[in-house]
Amino acid sequence: MKTLLQASLILGLAGTPAAAGDLTVLTAGDQNMVDYINDYLGPLFEKENPGTTVRVVGTGPGDAGSQKIVERFDAQAKANVDKWDADVAVVHEKFAGPLVKDGYLESYRSKIPSGEMVTSEKAKMALGANVDGYVMPMFSSQTAIAYNPALIPNPPKSYEELVAWAKQNPKQFGYNGIKGGASGVSFVMGWIYAFGDGDANKLMNGPFEEAETKKWDKAFASLKDFTTNATLTPGNAGTLDMLSRGEIAMGPVWVDMFYSWQADGKLPPEMKLFLPAPGMPGQPMHYVIPSKSPNTELAEKFVALATSPKVQADGIVKRFNWYPGIDAKFVQPELDKASWDKLFVDISPADLATKAKPFPIAPYNSAILEAYEKNVAN
């Protein structure tokens, strides 16, 4: 299997179309996304589909990586290219809606067996945009509160209880504000969902109304008080590091980072997680199929394999400590007890179903971050 790294393929159009037996996958994200397809998913698909070669192109981390995929589709659409140079793409949640709106994607979820195994609302709405049928979640990355059970035998169950605990335990809660990582951003968004006077569902699903942004004053005033009593950490890793050294007893983290740190011995094995009511945001990455894929049927087979219970168990849960993109109940039979317990004992599938929230739609997201800078950071 080949990784194509030519600048022309990453930034522009492919110089030559892929051969009939080639399946080209574009993926945003870190190098581990490319490695996952190169080292595991691609060879597995090639074995099940003799004569097929999977080619993967990494477009880079973060939103910029997904933006390159959008630009690539834009360029081919404007040039009226009959068959595009990609069969499958993996994009961040916020880009799925615009791709659907522009008519760049095939509606395929109902055509693959695993399509019926997706129960997450994030597969229907992506930050306020209807993407139902056009995406399959590769995985879901979730934030939660990590804590030391030796110091906190009965952790809070909600944001409200968390506030009461923090008052009694000054500086023992740590988060990174909105700098240095999205674990702190997620905690802030969850705070507004919990304590804002507006409609949290509107923040998640739209529509954007300027009047809604005026309903957060009390929430930010209480968050300023809370933050004065908390410890500010340097970022996602900084929160985990301070937890591991006992400098704080509790703080928001990315679940996959938490378990990776434990596996690497950087975090004590007794540390645990909880998801406070009403919930905290996480985000999926989505498999999409371009409407002008040269190999639509093969692309559907690839996503079907990638989102099958066996691959979600071995590839997503065991390799990355990510939550599966399909409903966890379909993945459980494919996991040994230790792997299941590690990911789902602290935070159950039921917790995820009710308390794993999306981030707010873009204009509310920006407004909340601006309000935080103005009302809390200063």
C-alpha positions as CSV (number, residue, x, y, z in Angstrom):
1,M,0.0,0.0,0.0
2,K,1.3,3.4,-0.9
3,T,1.2,6.8,0.8
4,L,1.1,9.6,-1.7
5,L,2.9,12.6,-0.5
6,Q,3.4,14.6,-3.7
7,A,2.6,18.2,-3.1
8,S,0.3,18.2,-6.2
9,L,-1.8,15.5,-4.6
10,I,-2.0,17.1,-1.2
11,L,-2.6,20.7,-2.3
12,G,-4.1,20.4,-5.8
13,L,-5.5,17.9,-8.2
14,A,-4.1,14.5,-8.8
15,G,-1.8,14.4,-11.8
16,T,-3.2,11.1,-13.0
17,P,-6.5,9.4,-12.1
18,A,-6.3,6.3,-9.8
19,A,-6.4,2.9,-11.5
20,A,-9.7,1.1,-11.4
21,G,-8.5,-1.1,-8.5
22,D,-7.3,1.9,-6.5
23,L,-9.2,3.4,-3.7
24,T,-8.0,6.9,-2.6
25,V,-8.7,8.0,0.9
26,L,-8.1,11.6,2.0
27,T,-7.8,12.1,5.7
28,A,-7.5,15.2,7.9
29,G,-5.9,14.8,11.3
30,D,-2.6,13.9,12.8
31,Q,-0.1,11.4,11.3
32,N,-1.8,8.7,13.4
33,M,-4.8,8.9,11.1
34,V,-2.6,8.2,8.1
35,D,-0.8,5.4,9.9
36,Y,-4.1,3.8,10.9
37,I,-5.2,3.4,7.3
38,N,-1.7,2.5,6.0
39,D,-0.9,0.0,8.7
40,Y,-4.3,-1.5,9.7
41,L,-7.4,-0.6,7.8
42,G,-6.0,-0.5,4.3
43,P,-4.3,-3.9,4.4
44,L,-7.4,-5.4,5.9
45,F,-9.5,-4.0,3.1
46,E,-7.0,-5.1,0.4
47,K,-7.1,-8.7,1.9
48,E,-10.9,-8.8,1.7
49,N,-10.9,-7.2,-1.8
50,P,-8.1,-8.8,-3.8
51,G,-6.7,-6.6,-6.6
52,T,-7.6,-3.4,-4.7
53,T,-4.9,-1.0,-3.6
54,V,-5.8,1.6,-0.9
55,R,-3.9,4.9,-1.3
56,V,-4.1,7.3,1.6
57,V,-3.3,11.1,1.5
58,G,-2.9,13.0,4.8
59,T,-4.0,16.6,4.4
60,G,-2.7,17.7,7.8
61,P,-3.9,18.2,11.4
62,G,-6.8,20.3,12.7
63,D,-9.3,22.3,10.8
64,A,-6.7,23.2,8.2
65,G,-6.5,19.6,7.1
66,S,-10.3,19.4,6.5
67,Q,-10.2,22.8,4.8
68,K,-7.7,21.4,2.3
69,I,-10.2,18.6,1.4
70,V,-13.0,21.2,0.9
71,E,-10.7,23.3,-1.3
72,R,-9.8,20.2,-3.3
73,F,-13.5,19.3,-3.9
74,D,-14.2,23.0,-4.7
75,A,-11.5,23.1,-7.4
76,Q,-12.7,19.9,-9.1
77,A,-16.4,21.0,-9.0
78,K,-15.5,24.4,-10.6
79,A,-13.4,22.7,-13.2
80,N,-16.4,20.4,-14.0
81,V,-14.2,17.3,-13.5
82,D,-16.4,14.2,-14.2
83,K,-14.7,11.9,-11.7
84,W,-12.8,13.3,-8.7
85,D,-9.5,12.2,-7.4
86,A,-10.8,10.8,-4.1
87,D,-13.2,8.0,-3.1
88,V,-13.4,8.5,0.6
89,A,-12.5,11.4,2.9
90,V,-12.3,11.7,6.7
91,V,-13.2,15.2,7.9
92,H,-13.8,17.1,11.1
93,E,-17.4,17.6,12.2
94,K,-17.7,21.3,11.3
95,F,-16.9,20.7,7.7
96,A,-19.6,18.0,7.0
97,G,-22.5,20.5,6.8
98,P,-20.9,22.8,4.2
99,L,-19.9,19.8,2.1
100,V,-23.5,18.5,2.1
101,K,-24.8,22.0,1.3
102,D,-22.5,22.4,-1.7
103,G,-23.7,19.0,-3.1
104,Y,-20.3,17.4,-2.9
105,L,-21.3,14.3,-1.0
106,E,-23.2,11.0,-1.7
107,S,-26.0,10.0,0.7
108,Y,-24.8,6.5,1.5
109,R,-25.4,5.6,5.1
110,S,-28.6,3.6,4.4
111,K,-26.7,1.5,1.8
112,I,-24.2,0.0,4.2
113,P,-24.9,-2.6,7.0
114,S,-23.4,-0.5,9.8
115,G,-25.6,2.5,8.8
116,E,-28.3,1.1,11.1
117,M,-25.9,0.8,14.0
118,V,-25.4,4.6,14.4
119,T,-27.6,6.1,17.1
120,S,-25.7,9.3,17.8
121,E,-27.4,12.6,17.0
122,K,-24.1,13.8,15.7
123,A,-24.6,11.5,12.7
124,K,-27.7,13.5,11.9
125,M,-26.9,17.1,12.8
126,A,-23.3,18.5,12.6
127,L,-23.1,21.8,14.5
128,G,-26.6,22.8,13.3
129,A,-26.4,21.4,9.7
130,N,-28.4,18.4,8.6
131,V,-26.0,15.7,7.5
132,D,-28.3,12.8,8.0
133,G,-27.4,10.0,5.6
134,Y,-24.2,11.6,4.3
135,V,-21.8,10.8,7.1
136,M,-20.6,7.8,9.2
137,P,-18.7,8.6,12.4
138,M,-15.2,7.1,12.3
139,F,-15.0,7.6,16.1
140,S,-16.2,10.0,18.8
141,S,-13.7,11.9,20.9
142,Q,-15.2,12.9,24.2
143,T,-14.2,15.1,27.1
144,A,-14.9,14.2,30.8
145,I,-13.7,15.1,34.3
146,A,-10.8,13.1,35.6
147,Y,-10.3,12.8,39.3
148,N,-8.3,11.0,42.0
149,P,-10.7,8.6,43.9
150,A,-8.3,8.5,46.9
151,L,-9.1,12.2,47.5
152,I,-12.7,12.2,46.1
153,P,-14.4,8.9,46.9
154,N,-17.8,10.3,45.9
155,P,-17.3,12.5,42.9
156,P,-19.9,15.2,41.9
157,K,-22.6,14.0,39.5
158,S,-23.4,17.3,37.9
159,Y,-22.0,20.8,37.2
160,E,-24.0,22.1,40.2
161,E,-22.5,19.5,42.5
162,L,-19.0,20.3,41.0
163,V,-19.4,24.0,41.9
164,A,-20.2,23.0,45.5
165,W,-17.2,20.6,45.7
166,A,-14.8,23.2,44.3
167,K,-15.9,25.8,46.9
168,Q,-15.1,23.4,49.7
169,N,-11.8,22.4,48.0
170,P,-10.0,25.6,46.8
171,K,-7.5,25.2,43.9
172,Q,-8.1,21.5,43.7
173,F,-10.0,21.8,40.4
174,G,-7.8,22.7,37.4
175,Y,-8.6,23.5,33.8
176,N,-6.8,25.4,31.0
177,G,-9.4,28.1,30.5
178,I,-9.8,28.4,26.7
179,K,-6.0,28.3,25.9
180,G,-3.8,25.4,25.1
181,G,-6.4,22.8,24.2
182,A,-10.1,22.1,23.8
183,S,-10.6,20.2,27.1
184,G,-10.9,23.6,28.8
185,V,-13.1,24.9,26.0
186,S,-15.4,21.9,26.4
187,F,-15.7,22.6,30.1
188,V,-16.7,26.2,29.4
189,M,-19.3,25.1,26.8
190,G,-20.7,22.6,29.3
191,W,-20.9,25.4,31.9
192,I,-23.0,27.5,29.5
193,Y,-25.2,24.5,28.7
194,A,-25.7,24.0,32.5
195,F,-26.0,27.6,33.8
196,G,-26.9,29.8,30.8
197,D,-30.4,31.3,30.9
198,G,-31.1,30.5,27.2
199,D,-31.9,27.3,25.4
200,A,-28.9,24.9,25.3
201,N,-30.5,22.9,22.4
202,K,-30.5,26.1,20.3
203,L,-26.8,26.6,21.0
204,M,-26.1,23.1,19.7
205,N,-28.5,23.0,16.8
206,G,-29.2,26.7,15.8
207,P,-30.5,28.9,14.5
208,F,-28.2,31.7,15.6
209,E,-29.9,34.6,17.3
210,E,-28.0,37.5,18.7
211,A,-30.5,37.8,21.5
212,E,-29.4,34.4,22.8
213,T,-25.9,35.7,23.5
214,K,-27.3,38.1,26.0
215,K,-28.5,35.3,28.2
216,W,-25.2,34.2,29.6
217,D,-24.3,37.1,32.0
218,K,-25.1,35.2,35.2
219,A,-23.4,32.1,33.9
220,F,-20.1,34.0,33.2
221,A,-20.3,35.8,36.5
222,S,-20.5,32.5,38.3
223,L,-17.7,31.0,36.1
224,K,-15.5,34.0,37.0
225,D,-16.0,33.2,40.7
226,F,-15.4,29.5,40.1
227,T,-12.2,30.2,38.1
228,T,-10.8,32.5,40.8
229,N,-11.1,29.5,43.1
230,A,-9.6,27.0,40.5
231,T,-6.1,26.3,39.3
232,L,-5.3,27.3,35.7
233,T,-3.3,24.6,33.8
234,P,-1.1,25.1,30.7
235,G,-3.3,23.0,28.4
236,N,-4.7,19.5,27.7
237,A,-1.5,17.8,28.7
238,G,-0.9,20.2,31.5
239,T,-4.1,19.2,33.3
240,L,-3.2,15.6,33.1
241,D,0.4,16.3,34.3
242,M,-0.9,18.3,37.3
243,L,-3.3,15.5,38.1
244,S,-0.5,12.9,38.0
245,R,1.7,15.0,40.3
246,G,-1.2,15.5,42.8
247,E,-1.2,19.3,42.3
248,I,-4.9,19.2,41.5
249,A,-7.5,16.5,42.3
250,M,-9.9,17.0,39.4
251,G,-10.0,18.5,35.9
252,P,-11.4,18.2,32.4
253,V,-9.6,15.9,29.9
254,W,-9.9,14.2,26.6
255,V,-10.9,10.6,27.4
256,D,-8.5,9.1,24.8
257,M,-5.6,11.1,26.1
258,F,-6.4,10.1,29.7
259,Y,-6.3,6.4,28.8
260,S,-3.2,6.8,26.7
261,W,-1.4,8.5,29.6
262,Q,-2.5,5.7,31.9
263,A,-1.2,3.0,29.4
264,D,2.1,4.8,29.2
265,G,2.5,5.0,33.0
266,K,2.3,8.8,33.1
267,L,-1.0,8.8,35.1
268,P,-1.7,6.7,38.2
269,P,-3.9,3.6,37.3
270,E,-6.4,4.4,40.0
271,M,-7.4,7.7,38.4
272,K,-11.0,7.7,37.2
273,L,-13.5,9.7,35.0
274,F,-17.0,11.0,35.2
275,L,-19.3,13.0,32.9
276,P,-21.3,15.6,34.8
277,A,-24.9,16.4,34.0
278,P,-26.2,17.9,31.9
279,G,-23.1,17.0,29.8
280,M,-19.9,18.1,28.1
281,P,-19.1,18.3,24.4
282,G,-17.1,15.9,22.3
283,Q,-16.7,15.6,18.6
284,P,-16.6,12.9,15.9
285,M,-14.6,12.7,12.7
286,H,-16.7,11.5,9.8
287,Y,-16.3,9.3,6.8
288,V,-17.7,10.9,3.7
289,I,-17.9,9.8,0.1
290,P,-17.7,12.4,-2.7
291,S,-20.6,12.4,-5.0
292,K,-18.2,12.1,-7.9
293,S,-16.0,9.3,-6.5
294,P,-14.6,7.2,-9.3
295,N,-15.4,4.0,-7.3
296,T,-18.6,4.6,-5.3
297,E,-19.4,1.0,-4.7
298,L,-15.9,0.2,-3.5
299,A,-15.9,3.3,-1.3
300,E,-19.1,2.1,0.4
301,K,-17.5,-1.2,1.0
302,F,-14.5,0.5,2.6
303,V,-16.6,2.6,5.0
304,A,-18.8,-0.4,5.8
305,L,-15.7,-2.3,6.9
306,A,-14.2,0.7,8.7
307,T,-17.5,1.1,10.7
308,S,-18.2,-2.6,11.3
309,P,-18.3,-3.8,14.9
310,K,-15.0,-5.8,14.6
311,V,-13.0,-3.0,13.2
312,Q,-14.5,-0.4,15.5
313,A,-13.5,-2.8,18.4
314,D,-9.9,-3.6,17.2
315,G,-9.1,-0.4,15.4
316,I,-10.9,2.4,17.2
317,V,-11.3,1.2,20.8
318,K,-8.2,-0.9,21.3
319,R,-5.7,1.1,19.2
320,F,-6.7,4.6,20.1
321,N,-9.0,4.6,23.2
322,W,-11.6,6.4,21.2
323,Y,-15.3,5.8,21.6
324,P,-16.7,3.9,18.6
325,G,-18.6,5.8,15.9
326,I,-21.4,3.2,16.0
327,D,-23.5,2.4,19.1
328,A,-21.2,0.7,21.7
329,K,-23.7,-2.1,22.2
330,F,-22.8,-3.5,18.8
331,V,-19.1,-3.3,19.6
332,Q,-19.2,-4.9,23.0
333,P,-19.4,-8.5,21.7
334,E,-16.2,-7.9,19.8
335,L,-14.2,-6.7,22.8
336,D,-12.6,-8.6,25.7
337,K,-13.9,-7.7,29.1
338,A,-10.7,-5.7,30.0
339,S,-10.9,-3.5,26.9
340,W,-14.6,-2.9,27.5
341,D,-14.2,-2.2,31.2
342,K,-11.4,0.3,30.6
343,L,-13.5,2.5,28.3
344,F,-17.0,2.0,29.6
345,V,-17.0,1.3,33.3
346,D,-16.4,4.9,34.5
347,I,-18.6,6.4,31.7
348,S,-21.3,4.0,30.5
349,P,-22.8,3.9,27.1
350,A,-26.0,5.3,28.8
351,D,-23.9,8.2,30.1
352,L,-22.6,8.8,26.6
353,A,-26.1,8.6,25.1
354,T,-27.5,11.3,27.4
355,K,-24.5,13.5,28.4
356,A,-22.1,13.4,25.4
357,K,-23.0,16.7,23.8
358,P,-22.0,18.5,20.5
359,F,-20.1,21.7,20.6
360,P,-22.2,24.8,19.9
361,I,-22.7,25.9,16.3
362,A,-19.9,28.1,15.0
363,P,-21.4,31.6,15.7
364,Y,-22.4,30.6,19.3
365,N,-19.1,28.9,19.8
366,S,-17.2,32.1,18.8
367,A,-19.6,34.3,20.9
368,I,-19.0,32.1,24.0
369,L,-15.2,32.3,23.6
370,E,-15.3,36.1,23.2
371,A,-17.5,36.4,26.2
372,Y,-15.1,34.2,28.3
373,E,-12.2,36.5,27.3
374,K,-14.2,39.6,28.3
375,N,-15.9,38.3,31.5
376,V,-13.6,35.6,32.9
377,A,-10.1,35.9,31.6
378,N,-9.8,39.6,32.4
